[in-house]
Amino acid sequence: MSIQDRARLIAQFIEADEETRRLILDQAAGVDAITPLGPRLVDELAGLRLPAAA
C-alpha cells in the first residue's frame, strides 16, 4: 500500500461513522498481514484521537 493510499484510508477513517470505521479497521488488518514491515496501519488508526462519530 502506497503512502498516498494510507493517507486516503486514514482520511476516510476520520470522516467515517462507527460501522465504517470497523470496516476500515478490518481492511487495515488485512494490509498489515500482507506488509509486516513498517508501522502497522491498525496501530496508526487506533492511535487517532477522534470525536464521536455522528
Buried (B, 14 or more C-beta within 10 A) or exposed (E): BEEEEBEEBBEBBBEBEEEEBEEBBEBBEEBBEEEEEEEBBBEBBEEEEEEEEE
